[in-house]
């Protein structure tokens, strides 16, 4: 599975962005999908995950209530809607796919990773 993220950019604090993760090579419908982020000097952080049907989601504590993960299996794409962005959300955001049946916040559970897209929030 090849994953390609898009939608990153520069946004003011309080603004919104929607990230997309498009897959090729295989259908995403059988995978748990996740978003992670990595900021300079920090550890990789779990952002959100969604099961194959889209009916079950999980979020990192720092983004709960502000971010929404969704998927369109027909388009082989996963999304991350980010609202009320904060300076602390500045990071490179990565999409990942897992063969596991359960959602996971651990990066080691995810087999396939994209190259990431940069999100920069100005204060």
C-alpha positions in Angstrom: 0.0 0.0 0.0 1.3 3.4 -0.9 0.0 6.3 1.1 0.2 10.0 0.0 -0.8 12.8 2.3 -1.9 16.2 1.1 -3.7 19.3 2.4 -1.0 20.7 4.7 0.0 24.3 4.8 0.3 27.4 6.8 -2.7 28.5 8.8 -3.4 31.1 11.5 -4.3 29.9 15.0 -8.0 29.3 15.3 -8.2 28.3 11.6 -8.9 25.0 10.0 -7.3 22.5 7.6 -8.4 19.2 6.1 -5.7 16.6 5.4 -6.2 13.8 2.9 -4.5 10.5 2.6 -4.9 8.7 -0.7 -4.0 5.1 -1.1 -2.8 3.1 -4.1 -1.8 -0.4 -4.6 -4.5 -2.0 -2.5 -7.9 -1.0 -1.2 -8.0 0.7 2.2 -11.3 -0.8 3.2 -9.7 -3.7 5.2 -7.2 -1.5 7.1 -7.4 0.4 10.3 -6.1 3.9 9.4 -4.4 6.3 11.7 -2.9 9.8 11.7 0.3 10.6 13.7 2.3 13.8 13.9 5.9 14.6 14.6 7.2 18.0 15.7 10.9 18.9 16.0 12.3 17.8 19.3 9.2 15.8 20.2 8.3 12.2 20.0 5.8 10.9 17.4 2.3 11.5 18.7 -0.9 9.7 18.0 -3.6 11.9 16.6 -6.5 9.8 15.5 -7.5 6.3 14.2 -10.5 4.9 12.4 -11.7 1.3 11.8 -12.5 -0.1 8.4 -16.2 0.9 8.5 -15.6 4.3 9.8 -18.0 3.7 12.7 -15.3 3.5 15.4 -12.7 6.3 16.0 -10.2 7.2 18.6 -8.3 10.5 19.3 -5.3 11.7 21.1 -6.1 13.7 24.2 -4.7 16.9 22.7 -6.9 16.9 19.7 -10.2 15.5 21.0 -13.1 17.8 20.2 -11.1 19.7 17.6 -10.1 17.0 15.0 -12.2 14.6 13.1 -11.0 11.5 11.3 -13.2 10.0 8.5 -12.8 7.8 5.5 -14.3 7.2 2.1 -13.5 3.6 1.1 -14.9 4.1 -2.3 -12.3 6.8 -2.9 -9.6 4.9 -1.0 -9.0 8.0 1.0 -8.9 9.0 4.7 -9.3 12.5 6.0 -8.4 14.5 9.0 -10.5 17.6 9.6 -8.6 19.9 11.9 -10.5 22.8 13.6 -9.5 25.4 16.1 -5.8 24.9 15.3 -3.2 25.9 17.8 0.4 26.7 17.5 1.2 23.5 19.3 -0.5 21.6 16.4 2.5 22.5 14.2 4.0 19.3 13.0 4.5 17.0 10.1 1.4 14.8 9.9 1.6 11.2 8.7 -1.0 8.8 7.6 -0.6 5.1 8.4 -2.4 1.8 7.7 -2.6 -1.2 10.0 -3.6 -4.8 9.4 -4.8 -5.1 13.0 -8.5 -5.5 13.6 -8.5 -3.1 16.6 -7.7 0.6 16.7 -4.3 1.4 18.0 -2.5 4.5 19.2 0.9 2.9 18.9 2.9 3.5 15.8 4.4 0.1 15.9 0.9 -1.3 15.0 0.9 0.4 11.6 2.7 -1.3 8.7 2.4 1.3 6.0 3.3 5.0 6.2 3.1 8.0 4.0 5.7 10.6 3.6 3.8 13.2 5.6 2.5 16.7 5.0 3.6 19.7 7.0 1.1 21.7 9.0 2.3 25.1 10.4 0.1 27.1 12.7 1.1 30.7 13.2 0.3 32.2 16.6 
